[in-house]
Amino acid sequence: MSVSSLSVIVPVFNEQESLVSLHEAVCKAVQPLGLPFEVIYVDDGSTDGSAGVLADLHSKYPERVQVIELRRNFGQTAAIAAGFDAASGEVIIPMDADLQNDPEDIRNLLSKLEEGFDLVSGWRAERKDPLSRRVPSALANRLISWITGVRLHDYGCTLKAYRREVVEHLNLYGEMHRFLPALASWAGARVAEIKVRHHPRRFGQSKYGFGRTIRVLLDLITLKFLLSYSTKPMQVFGKWGFFIMALGMLMGFITAILKFLPPYKDVTGNPWMYLCIFFMLGGLQLIAVGLLGEINVRTYYESQRKRIYTIRRRLPRK
């Protein structure tokens, strides 16, 4: 492997039974690669004995283990973001703490990464979860692929390999960790997907319910806006504003025609007139929102001197 160093990030929330076995499996999988590596455990407000187990692992393997303890349960995205911030490896690989991801797949992820990709996503082709989780997940993956244009079979698989430069400038919030391949692709990263193993859950129970699905859908709407219009809000608000105003003008035209027809000479109670006013005002408001969005975007980029592009490589003059 030509990778110089590796950071494995493990978000932890009430997984005390699996942590020792997981650490042993990670070390067994990574040590033969001959890479300097670290394992970063992010305790996301666990209420069982996970904190104690992680403290023991840190005291036993201080040169390999880093433990970050969050003040409360912030969610998986926040835990992964904390791991990204603390990671020092050239390649960063997050994985679940419940032993359903297989550390042996780390080698395959790195091999695929070495083919010239910036991000390699795991695909749980033979997923060992109940049908009640697999079916909504499959539908969500199709929807995310369609909306983002980045075709992956399994956005929800935590096991992924990232080159450091891909994630160090990405800000995560909500449930955005699952959309990282789409965000990275939007920034110009080369994304691939490989099949990975998936094991039945041995301890505890899943932390995800229906409420998480709703949050993911809401974040997907946000993601679509960020990917398509984050630097040009007027193009979405202005387009719909002009469309709605055109409808208002059409209804105004209908109102004017009805004015000359005997039964409709009094237009004060004509619903077409009220629809005309409603659509015209709604269209103007959307255009105004687009203008405000343009001002905010320019303030954001210009005040912080942010670029609207990313550079993969630069060959300077000699």
Secondary structure, DSSP 8 states (H G I E B T S, - for coil): -----EEEEEEESS-TTTHHHHHHHHHHHHGGGT--EEEEEEE-S--SSHHHHHHHHHHH-TTTEEEEE-SS---HHHHHHHHHHH--SSEEEE--SSS-B-TTHHHHHHHHHTTT-SEEEEE-TT--S-HHHHHHHHHHHHHHHHHHS---S-TT---EEEEHHHHTT----TTGGGGHHHHHHHTT--EEEEE--B----SS-----HHHHHHHHHHHHHHHHHHHHTT-THHHHHHHHHHHHHHHHHHHHHHHHHHTSGGG---TT-HHHHHHHHHHHHHHHHHHHHHHHHHHHHHHHHHTT--SS--S------
